Amino acid sequence: MSHLLAIDQGTTSSRAIVYDASFRPVASAQKEFRQFFPSPGLVEHDALEIWNSVVETSREALAKAGVDASALAGIGITNQRETIIVWDRATGQPIHPAIVWQDRRTAEFLASLNEAGPLIREKTGLLLDPYFSASKLRWILNRVPGALQRAGCGELAAGTVDSWLIYKLTGGKRHITDPTNACRTMLFNLHSGAWDEELCGLFGIPVAVLPEIVATSGDLGTTDAGILGAAVPIRSAVGDQQGALFGQLCDQPGMIKCTYGTGCFLLAFTGTAPVPSRHRLLTTVAWRIAGEPLQYALEGSVFMGGAAIQWLRDGLGIIATAPEVNELAASVPDSGGVVLVPAFTGLGAPYWDSNARGTLLGMTRGTTRAHIARATLEGIACQVADVVTAMRKDSGFPISTLRVDGGACASDLLMQTQADLLGCDVERPANIESTARGAALLAGLAAGLWQKTGDPAFAIERRFAPQWSGAVRSSKLQIWSRAVERATQWESNT
């Protein structure tokens, strides 16, 4: 048994990738599923549709690879993290559509808990925000008739997407989650590594409805043989951003990765002790290997990464395809003084300003679409630089290298700009799909396929070294700070 199956269950699609014993991808399959928007601010998924997409892509990837399920050493799962599902334990049927991490329906309720913010922050490392799972779970239990009582009696099960998939894969035998997903619920105590009864009481959630917390990498159960054609051990479950951190081999304090997707997601590994943030970052679990202590990280999220490039294409129409931004931006030596703060949906870390709005400054009669394109790439890189600066201050660790992944990191100009703004090297791996690789590595570790001495398939494709002087870097960041000041709290001032 020398192959692994990684299930990468994302917000808009599910992927399955078959890896060989050297952790090289052999075959993959992907399937999109529907997004539901019942009203403004509400986002839902059909949990059964997610499940069916996972089964279909897993079977298709195995068929493409010519690998029988009986030849698999294990399955690794990585998933969208804060999305919550509640289902009937007896029938395995959801009692309500999944409420997605993007959903904002519980904002008013959370505003009523402002006084509990410091307690939640100290116990969970999280900010009081609808992003996380607890308030969404509370909403379902209180809105579906009889659900709260049934949850307290043990008739219902709740969990993030990893819990749902493992429950279905094991034929209902395992209701579990791992710490990387549990820590995103606002119910997990970072210090004890367990569900916190005080927080469950605060949200009115019976502990009986929650899954058992197990290791990220270990023995997580066995699939029902009828699903893939053989019983396969499940060896790992990890939240998508922590999966990318592990996939980038960032396992020493001070190592940091950034995933450039729709947004930009940064995690800095901090080791065996949770590091509280003084700069509005999140303290989170990095992973837990069976038999080892919890490992922790600092996290910062940028809302608009690749989505800012999509705005140039779909909103302004100055490019026809996303990759065209690179050639257009490179056609001018700089942005010509133009600064774009891409706060189209507010600002994430370290500002957390939902009232900020996108701001384009410094234009003259000489401004062209090329200058705006270059300012867009710089705006993405400046947001990441803000988060890295906060991580340096919070962790106390020197950060000499940023490892990158995700679709937008394919832009050489963006990566060079990032290195220039950070004053440190930016490393881009040959395989930029780090999330699924992280799940495969964690599964392979539990299966005994490697001993955590380095991923044999991990290679740096290109290293970008900073080229700007300290004075130029400082000037650029000062101008950026001035622009951010003008973008903040815009919605509340109109």
C-alpha positions as CSV (number, residue, x, y, z in Angstrom):
1,M,0.0,0.0,0.0
2,S,2.0,2.9,-1.3
3,H,-0.5,5.5,-2.5
4,L,-2.5,8.1,-0.6
5,L,-5.8,9.9,-1.4
6,A,-6.1,13.5,-0.4
7,I,-9.6,15.0,-0.3
8,D,-9.5,18.8,-0.6
9,Q,-13.0,20.0,0.2
10,G,-13.2,23.8,-0.5
11,T,-15.8,26.5,-0.5
12,T,-16.8,26.2,-4.2
13,S,-15.5,22.8,-5.2
14,S,-14.2,19.5,-4.0
15,R,-11.0,17.9,-5.3
16,A,-9.4,14.5,-4.9
17,I,-5.7,13.9,-5.6
18,V,-3.9,10.6,-5.6
19,Y,-0.3,10.8,-4.4
20,D,2.4,8.1,-4.7
21,A,4.8,7.1,-1.9
22,S,7.1,10.0,-2.7
23,F,4.1,12.4,-2.3
24,R,4.0,13.3,-6.0
25,P,0.5,13.8,-7.5
26,V,-0.5,11.0,-9.8
27,A,-4.1,12.0,-10.8
28,S,-6.8,14.4,-9.7
29,A,-10.5,15.2,-10.2
30,Q,-12.5,18.3,-9.3
31,K,-16.2,19.1,-9.1
32,E,-17.9,22.4,-8.3
33,F,-21.1,22.5,-6.3
34,R,-23.8,25.1,-5.9
35,Q,-23.7,28.2,-3.7
36,F,-26.9,29.4,-2.1
37,F,-27.6,33.1,-1.1
38,P,-31.0,33.1,0.5
39,S,-30.7,36.9,1.2
40,P,-27.9,39.5,1.4
41,G,-25.2,38.4,3.8
42,L,-26.4,34.8,3.9
43,V,-24.4,31.9,2.3
44,E,-25.4,28.2,2.4
45,H,-24.3,24.9,1.0
46,D,-26.1,21.6,0.5
47,A,-24.2,19.2,2.7
48,L,-25.3,16.2,0.8
49,E,-24.2,17.8,-2.5
50,I,-20.8,18.3,-0.8
51,W,-20.7,14.7,0.2
52,N,-21.7,13.4,-3.3
53,S,-19.0,15.6,-4.9
54,V,-16.3,14.1,-2.6
55,V,-17.4,10.6,-3.4
56,E,-17.5,11.3,-7.2
57,T,-14.1,13.0,-7.3
58,S,-12.5,10.3,-5.1
59,R,-13.7,7.6,-7.4
60,E,-12.7,9.5,-10.5
61,A,-9.2,10.3,-9.3
62,L,-8.5,6.7,-8.3
63,A,-9.8,5.5,-11.7
64,K,-7.5,8.0,-13.5
65,A,-4.5,6.9,-11.5
66,G,-5.3,3.2,-12.1
67,V,-5.1,2.7,-8.3
68,D,-7.5,0.4,-6.5
69,A,-8.8,1.6,-3.1
70,S,-7.2,-1.5,-1.5
71,A,-3.8,-0.1,-2.5
72,L,-4.3,3.1,-0.5
73,A,-2.2,3.5,2.7
74,G,-4.7,6.1,3.8
75,I,-6.8,9.1,3.2
76,G,-6.1,12.7,4.2
77,I,-8.8,15.3,4.4
78,T,-8.5,19.0,4.3
79,N,-11.4,21.4,4.3
80,Q,-13.0,24.8,4.4
81,R,-12.9,25.4,8.2
82,E,-15.7,27.4,9.8
83,T,-18.7,26.1,7.8
84,I,-21.1,24.2,10.1
85,I,-23.4,21.3,9.5
86,V,-26.0,19.6,11.8
87,W,-27.4,16.2,11.1
88,D,-29.5,13.4,12.5
89,R,-27.3,10.7,14.0
90,A,-29.7,7.9,13.1
91,T,-30.4,8.8,9.5
92,G,-27.3,10.8,8.5
93,Q,-29.5,13.5,7.0
94,P,-28.8,17.2,7.6
95,I,-31.5,19.1,9.4
96,H,-30.7,22.4,7.8
97,P,-28.4,23.6,4.9
98,A,-24.8,24.1,5.9
99,I,-24.1,27.7,7.0
100,V,-20.8,28.8,5.3
101,W,-18.0,30.6,6.9
102,Q,-18.8,33.7,4.8
103,D,-22.3,34.0,6.3
104,R,-23.0,37.1,8.4
105,R,-26.5,36.4,9.8
106,T,-25.3,36.2,13.4
107,A,-23.6,39.6,13.5
108,E,-26.4,41.2,15.6
109,F,-26.3,38.4,18.2
110,L,-22.6,38.6,18.5
111,A,-22.8,42.4,19.1
112,S,-24.8,41.6,22.2
113,L,-21.8,39.5,23.5
114,N,-19.3,42.4,23.3
115,E,-18.6,42.2,27.1
116,A,-17.6,38.5,26.6
117,G,-15.1,39.4,23.9
118,P,-12.0,39.5,26.2
119,L,-13.0,36.1,27.7
120,I,-13.5,34.5,24.2
121,R,-10.2,36.1,23.0
122,E,-8.2,34.7,26.0
123,K,-9.7,31.2,25.8
124,T,-9.9,30.7,22.0
125,G,-7.5,33.2,20.4
126,L,-10.3,34.5,18.2
127,L,-12.1,37.7,17.7
128,L,-15.9,38.0,18.2
129,D,-17.0,37.6,14.6
130,P,-19.7,35.7,12.6
131,Y,-16.8,34.1,10.6
132,F,-16.5,31.4,13.3
133,S,-18.8,28.5,13.8
134,A,-20.4,28.8,17.3
135,S,-23.0,31.5,16.6
136,K,-24.0,29.7,13.3
137,L,-24.5,26.5,15.2
138,R,-26.5,28.3,17.8
139,W,-28.7,29.8,15.1
140,I,-29.5,26.4,13.6
141,L,-30.3,24.8,17.0
142,N,-32.6,27.6,17.9
143,R,-34.4,28.0,14.5
144,V,-35.1,24.4,13.6
145,P,-38.1,23.2,15.7
146,G,-37.0,20.8,18.4
147,A,-33.3,20.8,17.4
148,L,-32.0,22.2,20.7
149,Q,-33.7,19.6,22.8
150,R,-32.7,16.8,20.4
151,A,-29.1,18.0,20.4
152,G,-29.1,17.8,24.2
153,C,-30.4,14.3,24.1
154,G,-27.7,13.2,21.8
155,E,-30.0,12.6,18.8
156,L,-28.2,15.2,16.6
157,A,-24.5,15.6,15.6
158,A,-22.8,18.8,14.6
159,G,-19.5,19.6,13.1
160,T,-17.4,21.4,10.5
161,V,-17.0,19.8,7.1
162,D,-14.2,17.4,8.2
163,S,-16.6,15.9,10.8
164,W,-19.4,15.6,8.3
165,L,-17.2,13.8,5.7
166,I,-15.6,11.4,8.3
167,Y,-19.1,10.6,9.6
168,K,-20.3,9.7,6.1
169,L,-17.1,7.9,5.1
170,T,-17.2,5.7,8.1
171,G,-20.9,4.9,7.7
172,G,-21.8,6.9,10.8
173,K,-19.3,5.1,13.1
174,R,-17.1,8.1,13.8
175,H,-18.2,11.6,14.9
176,I,-14.8,13.4,15.3
177,T,-12.9,16.5,14.5
178,D,-9.3,17.6,14.8
179,P,-7.9,20.6,16.8
180,T,-7.2,22.7,13.6
181,N,-11.0,22.7,12.9
182,A,-12.2,22.7,16.5
183,C,-10.2,25.8,17.2
184,R,-12.2,27.8,14.6
185,T,-15.5,27.2,16.3
186,M,-15.1,29.7,19.2
187,L,-15.9,26.7,21.6
188,F,-12.4,25.2,21.8
189,N,-10.1,26.1,24.6
190,L,-6.6,26.7,23.2
191,H,-4.9,25.9,26.6
192,S,-6.8,22.7,27.6
193,G,-7.2,21.4,24.0
194,A,-10.8,20.5,24.7
195,W,-14.3,21.9,24.3
196,D,-14.9,24.7,26.9
197,E,-18.1,24.2,28.9
198,E,-18.3,27.9,29.9
199,L,-18.2,28.9,26.2
200,C,-20.7,26.3,25.2
201,G,-23.0,27.7,28.0
202,L,-22.4,31.2,26.7
203,F,-23.7,30.2,23.2
204,G,-26.3,27.8,24.5
205,I,-24.8,24.8,22.8
206,P,-25.0,21.3,24.4
207,V,-21.6,19.6,24.5
208,A,-23.3,16.4,23.5
209,V,-23.8,17.6,20.0
210,L,-20.2,18.3,19.4
211,P,-17.6,15.8,17.9
212,E,-14.8,14.1,19.8
213,I,-11.5,15.9,19.3
214,V,-8.7,13.6,18.0
215,A,-5.3,14.1,16.5
216,T,-4.8,15.8,13.2
217,S,-2.6,12.9,12.1
218,G,-3.3,9.5,13.4
219,D,-5.9,6.7,13.3
220,L,-9.2,8.5,12.5
221,G,-11.3,5.5,11.4
222,T,-11.9,3.3,8.4
223,T,-14.2,4.0,5.4
224,D,-17.2,1.8,4.7
225,A,-16.0,-0.6,2.0
226,G,-18.9,0.2,-0.3
227,I,-17.9,3.8,-0.8
228,L,-14.6,3.4,-2.6
229,G,-14.6,-0.4,-3.2
230,A,-12.4,-1.3,-0.1
231,A,-12.1,-0.3,3.5
232,V,-9.5,2.5,3.7
233,P,-8.0,4.0,6.9
234,I,-8.5,7.7,7.4
235,R,-5.1,9.0,8.5
236,S,-5.5,12.8,8.7
237,A,-8.0,15.7,8.9
238,V,-6.7,19.3,8.8
239,G,-8.2,22.7,8.2
240,D,-7.2,24.1,4.8
241,Q,-4.8,26.8,5.9
242,Q,-3.0,24.6,8.4
243,G,-2.8,22.0,5.7
244,A,-0.9,24.5,3.6
245,L,1.4,25.4,6.5
246,F,2.3,21.7,6.9
247,G,2.5,21.2,3.1
248,Q,5.1,24.1,3.0
249,L,7.1,22.3,5.8
250,C,6.8,25.3,8.0
251,D,7.4,23.4,11.3
252,Q,10.0,25.6,13.0
253,P,9.1,28.8,15.0
254,G,9.2,31.8,12.8
255,M,8.5,29.9,9.5
256,I,5.6,31.6,7.7
257,K,3.5,30.9,4.6
258,C,1.0,32.9,2.6
259,T,-1.7,31.4,0.4
260,Y,-2.6,33.8,-2.4
261,G,-6.1,32.9,-3.4
262,T,-9.3,34.9,-3.5
263,G,-7.9,36.4,-0.3
264,C,-4.5,36.0,1.2
265,F,-4.1,33.8,4.3
266,L,-0.9,33.9,6.4
267,L,0.1,31.5,9.1
268,A,3.3,31.8,11.2
269,F,4.3,28.6,13.1
270,T,5.0,29.5,16.8
271,G,5.6,26.0,18.4
272,T,4.2,24.4,21.5
273,A,2.8,27.5,23.3
274,P,0.0,29.7,22.0
275,V,1.2,33.2,21.4
276,P,-1.4,35.9,22.3
277,S,-1.6,38.7,19.7
278,R,-1.3,42.3,20.6
279,H,-1.9,43.3,16.9
280,R,-5.4,41.8,16.2
281,L,-4.1,38.6,14.7
282,L,-5.7,35.2,15.6
283,T,-4.0,32.6,17.7
284,T,-4.8,29.2,16.3
285,V,-3.7,25.5,16.4
286,A,-1.2,24.5,13.7
287,W,-1.8,20.8,14.2
288,R,-1.5,17.9,16.6
289,I,0.4,14.7,15.6
290,A,-0.8,11.6,17.6
291,G,1.3,11.2,20.7
292,E,2.7,14.7,20.5
293,P,1.6,18.0,22.0
294,L,-0.5,20.7,20.3
295,Q,1.4,23.0,18.0
296,Y,0.3,26.6,17.5
297,A,0.4,29.4,14.9
298,L,-0.5,33.0,14.4
299,E,-2.9,33.7,11.6
300,G,-3.9,36.8,9.6
301,S,-6.4,37.0,6.8
302,V,-6.5,39.5,3.9
303,F,-9.9,39.7,2.3
304,M,-9.0,40.8,-1.2
305,G,-6.0,39.0,-2.9
306,G,-6.7,37.4,-6.3
307,A,-10.2,38.9,-6.0
308,A,-8.7,42.4,-6.6
309,I,-7.3,41.1,-9.9
310,Q,-10.7,39.7,-10.8
311,W,-12.1,43.2,-10.2
312,L,-9.7,44.6,-12.8
313,R,-11.1,42.0,-15.2
314,D,-14.8,41.9,-14.4
315,G,-15.4,45.3,-12.8
316,L,-13.2,47.6,-14.8
317,G,-12.6,45.5,-17.9
318,I,-9.0,46.6,-18.3
319,I,-7.8,43.0,-18.7
320,A,-9.5,40.0,-20.4
321,T,-8.0,37.3,-18.3
322,A,-6.4,37.4,-14.9
323,P,-2.8,36.5,-16.0
324,E,-2.8,39.5,-18.3
325,V,-2.4,41.7,-15.3
326,N,1.3,40.8,-15.1
327,E,2.2,41.9,-18.6
328,L,0.1,45.1,-18.2
329,A,1.6,46.0,-14.9
330,A,5.2,45.2,-16.0
331,S,4.8,47.6,-19.0
332,V,5.4,50.6,-16.6
333,P,8.4,50.9,-14.2
334,D,6.1,51.8,-11.2
335,S,2.6,52.8,-10.3
336,G,3.2,56.4,-11.2
337,G,2.1,57.4,-7.6
338,V,-1.2,55.5,-7.8
339,V,-2.2,53.6,-4.7
340,L,-5.0,51.1,-4.5
341,V,-6.4,49.9,-1.1
342,P,-8.5,46.9,-2.2
343,A,-10.9,47.1,0.8
344,F,-13.9,46.2,-1.4
345,T,-15.3,44.1,1.4
346,G,-13.6,45.9,4.3
347,L,-10.1,45.3,5.7
348,G,-9.0,42.1,7.4
349,A,-6.0,41.7,9.7
350,P,-4.6,43.6,11.4
351,Y,-7.3,46.3,10.9
352,W,-10.6,44.3,11.1
353,D,-12.5,47.2,9.7
354,S,-15.8,46.1,8.0
355,N,-16.6,49.8,7.2
356,A,-13.4,50.3,5.1
357,R,-14.0,50.5,1.3
358,G,-11.8,50.2,-1.8
359,T,-9.8,53.4,-2.4
360,L,-7.9,54.5,-5.5
361,L,-5.6,57.5,-4.8
362,G,-2.8,59.5,-6.5
363,M,-4.2,59.6,-10.1
364,T,-3.2,62.3,-12.6
365,R,-4.0,63.0,-16.2
366,G,-1.0,60.8,-17.0
367,T,-2.5,57.7,-15.1
368,T,-3.1,54.7,-17.4
369,R,-4.7,51.3,-16.9
370,A,-1.1,49.9,-16.6
371,H,-0.5,52.1,-13.5
372,I,-3.8,50.9,-12.0
373,A,-2.8,47.3,-12.7
374,R,0.5,47.8,-11.0
375,A,-1.1,49.6,-8.1
376,T,-3.4,46.6,-7.7
377,L,-0.5,44.1,-7.4
378,E,1.2,46.5,-4.9
379,G,-2.0,46.8,-2.9
380,I,-2.2,43.0,-2.5
381,A,1.5,42.9,-1.4
382,C,1.1,45.8,1.0
383,Q,-1.8,44.1,2.8
384,V,0.4,41.0,3.2
385,A,3.3,43.1,4.5
386,D,1.0,44.6,7.2
387,V,0.2,41.1,8.4
388,V,3.8,40.0,8.4
389,T,4.9,43.1,10.3
390,A,2.2,42.3,13.0
391,M,3.5,38.6,13.1
392,R,7.0,39.8,13.6
393,K,6.0,42.0,16.5
394,D,3.7,39.4,18.1
395,S,5.9,36.4,17.8
396,G,9.3,38.0,18.5
397,F,10.8,35.6,15.9
398,P,12.9,36.9,13.0
399,I,11.1,36.2,9.7
400,S,13.7,35.9,7.0
401,T,11.6,33.9,4.4
402,L,8.0,33.8,3.3
403,R,6.9,30.6,1.6
404,V,4.0,31.1,-0.9
405,D,1.3,29.1,-2.6
406,G,-2.0,29.5,-4.3
407,G,-2.9,30.7,-7.8
408,A,-1.9,34.3,-7.6
409,C,1.7,33.4,-6.5
410,A,2.4,32.4,-10.1
411,S,2.8,36.2,-10.8
412,D,6.6,36.9,-10.8
413,L,5.9,40.6,-10.5
414,L,3.7,40.2,-7.5
415,M,6.2,37.9,-5.8
416,Q,9.1,40.3,-6.5
417,T,7.1,43.2,-5.1
418,Q,6.3,41.2,-2.1
419,A,10.0,40.4,-1.4
420,D,10.8,44.1,-1.9
421,L,8.1,45.3,0.6
422,L,9.0,42.7,3.2
423,G,12.8,43.0,2.9
424,C,13.1,39.2,3.0
425,D,13.2,36.3,0.6
426,V,10.0,34.9,-1.0
427,E,10.1,31.2,-1.9
428,R,7.8,29.7,-4.4
429,P,7.6,25.9,-4.5
430,A,7.5,23.8,-7.7
431,N,4.0,22.6,-6.7
432,I,1.9,25.5,-5.4
433,E,-1.0,23.3,-4.3
434,S,0.2,23.0,-0.8
435,T,-3.1,22.4,1.0
436,A,-3.8,18.9,-0.4
437,R,-0.1,18.0,-0.1
438,G,-0.3,18.9,3.6
439,A,-3.2,16.5,4.1
440,A,-1.3,13.8,2.2
441,L,1.9,14.4,4.3
442,L,0.0,14.2,7.5
443,A,-1.7,11.0,6.4
444,G,1.6,9.6,5.2
445,L,3.1,10.3,8.5
446,A,0.4,8.3,10.3
447,A,0.8,5.5,7.7
448,G,4.6,5.3,8.3
449,L,5.5,6.4,4.8
450,W,7.9,9.1,6.0
451,Q,9.4,10.2,9.3
452,K,9.0,14.0,9.2
453,T,12.5,14.4,7.9
454,G,11.5,16.4,4.8
455,D,9.1,16.0,2.0
456,P,10.9,14.2,-0.8
457,A,8.7,16.0,-3.4
458,F,9.2,19.5,-2.0
459,A,11.4,21.7,-4.1
460,I,11.7,25.5,-4.4
461,E,11.0,26.6,-8.0
462,R,12.1,30.2,-7.6
463,R,13.5,32.4,-4.8
464,F,12.7,36.1,-5.0
465,A,15.3,38.3,-3.1
466,P,14.5,41.9,-2.1
467,Q,15.9,44.5,-4.4
468,W,14.7,47.8,-2.8
469,S,16.8,49.8,-0.4
470,G,15.5,50.3,3.2
471,A,14.7,53.9,2.4
472,V,12.6,53.0,-0.7
473,R,10.8,50.3,1.3
474,S,10.0,52.7,4.1
475,S,8.7,55.4,1.8
476,K,6.4,52.9,0.0
477,L,5.0,51.7,3.3
478,Q,4.4,55.2,4.6
479,I,2.5,56.1,1.5
480,W,0.5,52.9,1.9
481,S,-0.3,53.8,5.5
482,R,-1.6,57.2,4.5
483,A,-3.9,55.5,1.9
484,V,-5.2,53.0,4.4
485,E,-6.1,55.9,6.8
486,R,-8.3,57.3,4.0
487,A,-10.0,54.0,3.3
488,T,-10.9,53.1,6.9
489,Q,-14.4,53.7,8.4
490,W,-15.5,55.0,5.0
491,E,-19.0,53.4,5.1
492,S,-19.8,54.9,8.5
493,N,-18.8,58.4,7.3
494,T,-21.1,58.6,4.3
